Amino acid sequence: MRRRSGLNLIDLLKGLVGIFVVGAAIFATWSWIFSSPDYGDVPSATGDVIGLYELDTAFTDFFTTKNIQITAFDDPMVKGVTCHVSDVVAGGLSWADDPSNASIACRQTGPIVIAGATEANPWGDLPLGGQDVFGATKGWWKALQVRRWVDTDRNVLVYVVFTPKWGSDSNKNVISTVSLYAPK
């Protein structure tokens, strides 16, 4: 009896299933590695969602939802400063990343106490070159990040929100400042 040469349908299906399984495993591993940013040893704050507003997307995205989410967080190194971040969060059956749109407002909400501050070193433990103070995952390869800088000449804390994305950062950013000026 002579055996046919070439692939039969069963062998072809086994090969396709194998390729699919390997591809899915690679995709899942890749997504897990790059989905949540690593903020290292930064004392990053945790945020509280204080508001959620569902946008009307009935005519643009049939199986997805988009919400404006407002998150509040206190600066972990500067007591008395609270920031509110609003951004768009996609939900439903969407595989797309959340949009790179965010806004921030930071205000003094109590007496300002800077960690490690002394009369000789009023900036205490704050890195003057910038420090990440809040971060959140926004989809597969994107994050929402808030970074604080210190403007020592003007006695101002500067907060900027942006959405870094693996492979290409978004150039959209918004700043907010908190003055440390105290009349004597």
C-alpha positions in Angstrom: 0.0 0.0 0.0 1.3 3.3 -1.0 1.1 6.3 1.4 0.2 9.7 0.0 2.8 12.3 0.1 2.1 15.8 1.4 0.0 17.1 4.2 -3.5 16.0 5.0 -6.1 18.1 6.6 -5.5 16.8 10.1 -1.8 17.6 10.0 -2.6 21.1 8.7 -5.0 21.7 11.5 -2.5 20.5 14.1 0.1 22.8 12.7 -2.3 25.8 12.8 -3.4 25.1 16.4 0.3 24.8 17.4 1.1 28.2 15.8 -1.9 29.8 17.5 -1.0 28.4 20.9 2.6 29.5 20.6 1.5 33.0 19.3 -1.0 33.4 22.1 1.6 32.5 24.7 4.1 35.0 23.3 1.4 37.7 23.1 0.3 37.1 26.7 3.9 37.1 28.0 4.7 40.3 26.0 1.6 42.0 27.2 2.2 41.1 30.8 5.8 42.3 30.7 4.9 45.7 29.1 1.4 46.3 30.4 2.3 47.8 33.8 5.1 50.3 34.1 7.8 49.7 36.7 8.2 52.7 38.9 11.1 51.2 40.8 11.6 52.4 44.4 9.5 55.6 43.8 7.1 56.2 46.7 4.2 56.2 44.3 0.8 57.3 45.6 -2.3 55.2 45.3 -5.3 57.0 43.8 -9.0 57.0 44.8 -11.5 57.1 42.0 -13.9 59.9 43.0 -15.9 60.2 39.9 -16.9 58.4 36.7 -18.9 59.8 33.8 -20.0 57.6 30.9 -19.6 59.2 27.5 -22.1 58.6 24.8 -20.4 56.4 22.2 -23.5 54.8 20.7 -22.7 55.8 17.1 -18.9 55.3 17.2 -18.2 52.2 19.2 -21.0 49.6 19.3 -19.3 47.2 21.8 -17.2 49.6 23.8 -17.7 52.2 26.4 -15.6 55.3 27.2 -15.7 57.0 30.6 -14.1 60.1 32.1 -12.6 58.9 35.3 -11.5 61.4 38.0 -8.8 60.1 40.4 -7.5 61.9 43.5 -4.1 61.2 45.1 -2.0 62.8 47.8 1.6 63.5 47.1 3.5 60.8 49.1 6.4 63.1 49.9 4.6 66.4 50.3 1.8 66.2 52.9 -0.9 68.8 52.3 -0.9 68.6 48.4 -3.6 66.7 46.6 -3.8 66.2 42.8 -6.9 65.3 40.8 -6.4 63.6 37.4 -9.1 63.2 34.8 -8.6 60.8 31.9 -10.6 58.7 29.5 -10.9 55.0 30.2 -12.1 52.6 27.6 -14.2 49.5 28.5 -16.4 46.9 27.0 -15.1 44.6 24.3 -12.4 47.1 23.1 -8.8 45.9 22.5 -7.7 49.4 21.9 -5.6 51.4 24.4 -7.2 54.2 26.3 -6.7 57.6 24.6 -3.7 59.7 25.6 -5.9 62.5 27.0 -5.4 63.5 30.7 -5.7 66.6 32.8 -4.4 67.4 36.2 -5.1 70.0 39.0 -3.0 70.1 42.1 -3.9 72.2 45.2 -2.8 72.8 48.7 -5.3 70.9 50.9 -3.7 71.4 54.3 -0.4 72.5 55.9 2.4 71.6 53.6 5.1 69.4 55.2 7.9 68.2 52.9 9.5 64.8 54.0 12.9 65.4 55.5 12.8 69.2 55.3 14.9 71.2 57.7 15.7 74.9 57.9 19.0 74.3 56.2 17.5 72.0 53.6 13.9 73.2 52.9 13.4 70.7 50.0 14.2 67.8 52.3 14.2 64.4 50.5 12.6 65.7 47.3 14.7 65.0 44.2 15.1 68.4 42.4 15.4 66.7 39.0 11.9 65.2 39.1 10.2 62.2 40.6 7.3 60.0 39.6 4.5 60.4 42.2 1.6 58.5 40.6 1.1 55.9 37.9 -1.7 53.8 36.5 -1.9 51.3 33.7 -4.0 52.4 30.6 -4.2 49.4 28.3 -1.8 46.9 27.0 1.4 49.0 26.5 0.5 52.4 27.9 0.5 54.1 31.3 -0.7 57.3 32.9 2.1 58.9 34.8 2.4 62.0 37.1 5.8 63.4 37.8 6.8 66.2 40.2 9.6 68.8 39.7 10.8 71.4 42.2 11.3 75.0 41.0 13.6 76.2 43.8 13.9 79.7 42.4 10.2 80.4 42.6 9.3 78.1 45.5 6.9 76.1 43.4 6.1 72.4 43.0 5.3 71.5 39.3 3.3 68.4 38.5 2.9 67.1 34.9 0.7 64.3 33.7 1.5 62.4 30.5 1.0 58.9 29.0 4.2 57.1 28.2 3.6 54.2 25.7 6.1 51.4 25.1 7.8 52.1 21.8 6.6 55.8 21.4 5.8 58.3 24.1 2.8 60.6 23.7 3.7 64.3 23.5 0.4 65.3 25.2 1.0 66.7 28.7 -0.7 69.0 31.2 0.9 70.8 34.1 -0.3 72.1 37.5 1.7 74.0 40.1 1.5 74.5 43.8 3.1 77.6 45.3 5.0 77.3 48.5 5.1 81.0 49.0 4.4 82.1 52.5 4.4 85.8 53.3 6.4 86.6 56.4 
